[in-house]
């Protein structure tokens, strides 16, 4: 049974019909924000002067690291000294950077904070340059000698995994002269993305439309995102027509940019002797290629579930025909109240109860110890993030105005914070970090736990429809849509690998075919107009080098893990095996490769099992929504 304080909170927050508790007031200046709702950056450095002194000491250390050059192979002790010095410099640099960037993020109008942020970043760049000789020198020692040193000198054990990762890259590492040329060529790789970015954000002639209300709107990217969800279908049709009509006028230019970007990836895979661009991109984190291809195959095999959701959306919107332009409009009424930071904290702590009392208490202490900077204020950076500082604690930036979505954001960032906290507590600095492939599992799992926690306490149909509908929308956009992007990204790389050109018209044709296949255009499920084939030109993720698939795999892993953890916790004879395996994974940092850690926690993304779990959950949600609608109709 839930403690009384949580049952009282949930009964309050889940009843839409009740009067809303006041959302936090938005301060006119940061000085008006109570200290309890602000970061305490003194945990990093007690003063700016202390930060300046730390920066001076780091600069001396950077200058001194060159003295170890050429000595790493003389003995195991020398290798350990060099690695320890490297890790110490990086740890200090990370702390210095955190203070500068987080101070700047609190008010980006302050010139001194911007200067401090830039100084810290320059120092990190200087460090990267100063230690660039270390990996080539280790590789030159050879695997046998390096492993012999590790076996003979136990203190080197904490560097075993980083050393093995360096050795793993040996077959794809070139001579120093060739590496220098590749690095110089690599500096040009971002040119295509830079050109696309400056064109889309600064020079693109976004159209202006007049909505039914008479309001005139310039349809830049932000306005498109807002008005594609308009309640008026006439407005949505107008927005899509004008926005994609304009994009279609520039697909030749944007196609040329994307072609150049993909060709840079082909160059990289060829000079480093990888079989494909996909293999080359996944090599960095040692992710098996079958994880990527399994995801694409599973999504294709389960498109009927997506299309079942689309039919439900059409029914709830009372449309004779569902169009692609109808997919962002809400199918349920907006959530009818707002929340205070205290309520959001309590809801998040209640949600993570299945992860155990220790997890809850660490997070509770973090909230009480000012890990979170809660409120928006003039000049503060937008959005939200979690940044963990080794030897200190995680920090979360929020811009909380009281919306339910922001409660979910708090749970999401708390997942990142706890992942970092547990890894930092269990690992040396050398293996405390973890790749995106794992990072978004921890955050998405917390969102899943919050959803089910809130849903369990929701009794009225309106609230349940809101929560269930929002969850389905998230699955469509994160699981199916991101996989659609991943499939398109793979196909365009395969085209260039075969020597085929990426023209604007070829990209439009491929994207439209993929889009229509996913959304059931030919089966009459969702009409996708030909103009929408230009959507690829709007998506910046195609310049991220096989990044987006991780959004989908994170959802799959999180749903599978959360389902097992909740089932164990609710059982008549509660077990903690799944929970303990998950917490062990979080605590492992990068002491092993991400795929292997996740597999040990019970999720093998090279199989269809996690996807099947997600589809079961998606179908259960659709079942309940259809039951509610049938009850109302009766």
N, C-alpha and C positions, 0 to 999 in steps of 0.2 A: 504494500500500500504506500502511496506517495505521502511524504510528510505534509502536514496540514498547511504549512506556509505555501507550498507549491500548489496544492489543490486550490487554495484561495486565489492565488495569482492566476492560475490557468482558467478558473471559472470566470474571472474578471476579464481577461484579455480575449477570450474566445467567443464571448457573446456579443455579436455585432450590434444587437439591439440596445445594449447598455450605452449609457452616455460615455463618451470618450474621456479617458484621463488625459490631462493636458500633455501635449508633446513638449519637449524641451524648448525653451525660448531661444531664438537665434540671436546671439550677442552682437551688438553693434561693433565691438572691438574685442580683441583677445583678452584684454585686461578685465573684461566683465565676466569671463569664464571662471567658475569656481575651480580652485586648485585640484579638488578631487576628480575633476573631469579632464585634467590635463596630464600630459607626460611629465615625468620628473627626470629631466636630462642630467641632473646632478649625479645620477647613478652611473653615468658615463664619465663625466668630468665635473668636478665641483665648480669650475669657472672657466671662462674663455682663456684665462692665462694658463690654467693647467693644460688645456687643449693645445695651446701654442707650444708649451714646453714638451708635451708628448710628440708633437710634430717635429720639433727640433731634434729630439732623441732618435726618432725614426729616420730622419734624414741622415744622421750620423751612421746608423745601422746599415742603411742602404749603401752608403759609401764604403763601409767596411766589408760587405759580403763578397766583394771582388777578391779579397784576400784568400778565400777558400777555393778559388778557381784552380783547377788542375790537381786538386788534392783529394777529390772524392774517392778515387780508386786506390789510394795508398793503403787504407785499412778500413775495417768495419767501423772503427771508432771515428775515423775521419768522415766517412759517409754519414754517420749519425750526426756528427757536429754540423755538417753542412745542411742536412735536412732540417734539423732542429732550428738552426738560425733562419732558414727560409720560412718555416712555419711561424716562428716568433714574429718575424717582420710582417708577414701577411696578417696575422692576428691583430697586431697593433695598428696596421693600416686600416683594417676593417673597422675597428673601433673609432678611429679618427674620422673615417669617412661617414660612419653612422651619425656621429655628433654634428658634423657639418651639414649633411644632407637633411637630417631630421629637423635641425634648427631652421634651415632654409624653408622646409616644407610648411612650417607653422605660420610663416608670413613671408611670401615671396616678393613682397614690396621692399623688404629691407636689404639694402645694398651690401651691408657688411656680411649678412648671412649668405648671400649669393657668392660673395668673394671667398668665404670660408669653405663653402661647398666646392668651388672650383679649385681652391688650393689643395683640398683633400684628394680630389680626383686626379690632379696633376701628380701628386705624390704617389698615388697608386700606379699611375702610368710609369713613373720613374722606377718604381719597384719592379714592375713587370719587365722593363728593359734590363734592369740590373741583374735579374736572376734568369734571364733567357738562356744562359749557357748551361744551366743545371741539368735539364732533361737531356740535351744532346750528350753531355758528359756521362750521364748514367747509362744511356743507350750504348755508348762506346765501350763501356765496361763489359757488356754482354750479360745475358741472362744467367749463365752459370756462376759467374763471379758475384753478381748482385745477390742471387739466392744463397750463395755460400756465406756471404757477409751476414745476411739476415739470420741464417741458421746458427751462426757462430756467436752472434752478439744480440742477446735478448732485447735490449732497449730499442733495437731497430724494428721490433715486432709491430709497433704502432704505425710504422710506415710501410708495412708489408703490402697492403692493398694499393696505395698510391704507386708504389714501385712496380707492382705487377701490372698496373694499368699503363705505366710508361713502357714497360717491356712489351705489352700487348700491341702497342702502336709501332713497334720496330719494323714489321714488314711493309708498313705504309709510310715510313719515314725516309726521307731522301738524304743525300749528302748535304753537308752544310751549305755548299755553294748553291745546290738546287733548292734547298729549303729557303734560302734568301730570295731567290727568284720567285718561288711560289708565294712567299709572304708579300713580296712587292706586287705581284699580280692580284693577290687576295685583297689588297687594299682598294682595288678597283671594283671588287664584287658588289659593293654597296651602291655603286653608281646608278644602276637601274632602279633600285628602290628609292634612292634619293630623287631621281628625276620624276618617277611616278608620284612620290610624296609631295614634291613641291608643285607639280602640276595639279594634283587633286586638291591640295589644300590652299593654294594661292592663286593659281591661274585658270582653273577650270571655270567655264562660263555657266555656273549653275542657273537653272531657269527660275523665273518668278511665276507664281500661280495665284489665282484669286479663289479662295475657298467659298463654300456656300454662304458662310457668315458675312462675306464681303471682305474678310481679312486677306491682305496681300502678304505672301510668304516667299522669301528667297529660299529655294530648295537646296541648301548646302547639305553636307552629310548629316549634321545634327538635326536639321529641320526634317530631312527625309526620315530619319529614325523616329522622330516624334510623330509626324503626320501620316506615316504608313500605317499607324495604329489608330487613325481617326475613326470615330464611331459612324460617321457618314460614309456610306459606300461610294457615293459620288465623289467625295473628296479623295478617298483612297485610289479610285480609278484614275482621277486626274493626276494625283501625285506620282503614281507609277508610270503613267503614260509620258508625262513631261520629263521625269527624272531619267528613265531609261531611254527615252527618245534622245535626250541630250547625250547620254553616255555612248549611244550607238554612233554618234557623229565623230567619236574620237577613238574607236577601237583599233584603227590602224596604228596610231601613235602609241597607245597603251599596249597593244600587242607587240610592238617592236621593243618596248621596255621589258616586258615579261620574257620575251624571247632571249634578250641579252642576259637577263638574270639566270634563266635556266641553262644557258650555254656556259655560264661561269661555273655552275654545278657540274656540268659534264666535263669541263676542263679539270676540275678538282678530282673527280672520281678517276679520270684517266691517268693523271700524273701520280696519283697515290695508289693506283692499281686495285681499285675496287670493281666489282662486277657490274654495279649499277649505281645510279645517283641515290636511290633509296638505301642501298646497303651502305654507301658512304655516309649518308646523313645519320643513320641509326648506329653506326660504328662508335661514335663518340661515347654514348652511354651503354654500349654493348647490348643493344636491344635486338633480339632475333627478328629477321625480316618477316618470319611467319606471324609475328604479332600483328604487324601492319596488314598483311594480306588476309589473315583470319578475320580481322575487323571488317574489311571490305566485303568479304564473302558472307559473313554473318548478317550484316546490314542488308545486303541484297536478298538474302534468304528470308528476312523478316520484314520486308517492305509491306506485306499484308497487315501487319500490326500498325505500322505508321498510317496506312491508308484507312484502317478501321478508325483510328483517331480522327482522320480528316473527315470521314463521314459523320462522326459525332459532332465535330465542329460545324459542319454544314447544317446539321439538324438544329443545333443550339442557336445558330445565327439566323435560322429560318430563311435560308437561301435556296433558290431553285437550282443554282449552279455555284459551286465553290471555285474561286479563282485564286491564283497565287497572291494576288493583292489583298486577299481576305485573311491571310495567315497570321497577321500581327495584331489585328483588332481583338480586344478582349471578348471572351465568350461568357464571362461571369462578371457580376457587379464588383466594383472595387471594394477592397477590405474596408470596413466601416469605422475604423478607429486608429489611433496612434498610440505610441508607447513611450515611456520614459526610459532613460538609461538603466535605472534600477530594475524595471520590469524586463528589459531586454537581457540584462545580466542573469536574472533569475530564470528566465525561460531557457537561456543557453545552458546554464548549469543543470537544470532539470533534464534537458535533452540529452546531455552527455552522461547521465547516470549509468547507462549500460556499460560504460567504459571503466567503471569502478570508482570507489571513494577517493583513492589517491589522485586519480586524474581530475576529479571534481575539485578536490581541495587545492591542488596546485593551481588550477585555473581560477578558483575563487580568490586565492591569495594574490594571484596576478592582477585580477580586477581591483582588489582592495589596495594593491601596491602601485597603482597608477601605471599599469602597462598600456592603458588605452588613452589616446587623446580623442575625446568624443565629438565635440561640436564643431560645426563649420564656423568660420569667422573670416572677416575681410583679409584677403591675401593668402589664405591657407590653401594648400594644394587640394585639388578635388580628388574624389575617389577614396579608396581604402587599400591598405596593405599591412602586412606584418613583416617586421625586420628584426631578426634575432642577432644579438651581439654576444659572442662567445665570452663566457666569464662574467656576464652581466645578467641579462634576461631579454625576452622578446619585447618589442614595442609594436603596438597596433595604431595605425592612423585610421580614423573614421570621420565621416561627415554626417552625423546622425541627426535626422530631423523627426524621427518617430515612426516612419513607415515600417510595415511588416517586412518589406524587402530588406530593410536595413538591419532588422533583427537577424535575418538570415545571413546578411553580410558579416555581422558580428560573429555568428557561429562559424562561418567559413574561415574568417581570419583567425579565430581562436584555434581552429584545426591546424593552421600553419604554425601558430605560436607554440602550441603544445608539441607538435612534431619537432620543432627546433629545440624546445626546452628539454624534451626527453633525450634527443640525440646529443645535445651539449652535455647533459648530465652523465651520459654513459660513454661517450667517445672522446678521445683526444682530438685536438683541433684538426689534425690531418685527415680524420675520417668523420667529421661532424656534419658536413654538408651533404646534400642529396639533390638529385636531378628533378626536373619538372615532372618526369614520368611518375615519380612517387609523390611529389609535393602536392599535387592537386587531388590525390586520393584522400589525404588527411583532411583537407578542407571540404571536399565534396561529401565525405562520409559524415562530417558534423552537420552539414546542411540536411542530409537525409535523416539523421537522428532528430533534428529539430522538426522537420516536416512531420514525422510520425508521432513525435511527442505532442505537438500542437493538435494534430489530427485526432489523436486518441481522446483529447479533452473536448473536442468540438462536437456539439450535439445538434445544432440546427443545420438545416440543409444548405442555407446560403453560405455559411462559413465553410462547410465541407466542400461545396462546389467550388468555392474560391480556391481553397488549398489544393484540391485535386486537379482543377483546371490549370492552375499555375504550374503544378508539377508536370503535367503532360506537356505543356508548352516548353518547359525546360528540357524535357527529354527530346522533343522534336528539334529544338535549336542546338542543343549540346551534343546529343548522341547522333541523330540522323543527319542534321545539316552539316556538322563538322566532319562527319565521315564522307558526305558528298564532296566537301572541299578536298578531303584527303584523297579521294578517288580521282578527282579532276587533276589534282597536283601530280599524282603518280602518272596519269595518262600523258600529260604534257611533257613530262621528263622522258617518258618512253618514246614519244614522238621525236624529240630532238636526238635521243640516243640512236634512233633509226635513221637520222639524217633528214627528217621531215621538217619543213618550216613551220613556225608558229606565227601565222598571220592573224590579224584581227578576225577575219571571217572564219578561219579554221577554229579559232578559240571559241567564237560564238556558237558554231555548229556543235562542237564537242560539249560545251557547257549546257546548251539547250537540250541536247539528247540526254545528258546525265540528269538534268533537272526534271525533265518530263518522265524519265524512267522512275525516279524516286517518288514523284508525286502522283503517278498514275494518270497522266494526261490522256494517253490513248485509251484507257479503260473508263474514262469519264469521271474519275475521282476528283481531280483538281485540274482546272484549265490553266495552262502555262503559255502565255502569249509569246510569240516569237521574239518580241523586243527584249524579253527578260533574259535572253541568251547573253546579253552584255553584262550580266551581274558580276562575272569574274573580274571585270575591269575595276570594280568598286571595292574588291576584297583585298586589303593589304596583306593578309596572312599568306598569300601565295608568294610573298617575298621572304618568308620566314624559314624556308628550307625544311620541309617535312616536319612541321611543328604541331599543326592543328589536330593530328590524330590523337594526341595525348589528352585533349579535352574529352574525347569519347572514351578512351580506355580508362581514364580516371573515373568517369561515371560508372562504367561497368564494374571496376574493382570496388568502388565505394558501395554500390548497391549490393553486390555479392557479400562483402564483408559486413556491412550494416545489417543485412537480413540475417546472417548467421549469428551475429552478436546479440541482436534483439531476440531472436528465437531462443537462444541459450538463456538469456536473462529472464525470459518469461516462462520458462519451462517449470514443470512441477518439481523437477529435481535440477535446479539451476547448475549450469556448467560454465566454466570460464575459459575453455580451451581456445575458442575462436578469438575472444577478447585478448587473452594473453599472447596469442600468436600475433595479433595486430599490434599490440603495444610493444612487443619485441621488435617488430619491423620498424616502428617509429624510432625506437631507441638505437637502432643499428646504424643510423646515419648512412655513410657510404662505405661502411666496413666490408660490404659485399656489393655486387652489382644489383641494380634496382629490380631487374626482372627476377633474379633469384630470390631476393628478399620477399617480393610480393608472392612468388610461388610458394615459398615456405610458410607464408601467412595464410595460404589456402586458396590463392587466386592465380590460375595459370592462364594468362591472356593469349597464349598460343593455342588454346582450346576454345570451344564454343560454350563451355559451361557458364562462365560469367555472363555471357550475352543472354543465354536462356533464362538466367535469374532475373535480369533486367526486363526481359519481355514478359515474364510471369507477373512482375510487379506492374508493368504498364497495362497489361490486360486486366488485372484486378482493379486498377483504378478506373479504367473505362467501364468495367462491369458495374462498379458502384455508381458512377455518374449516370449510367443508363437506368439503373434501378431508381435513383432519385427522380430522374425525369419522368419515368413511367408512373411513379407514385403521384407526382404532381399532375400528370395528364389524366390520371384516373380520378 
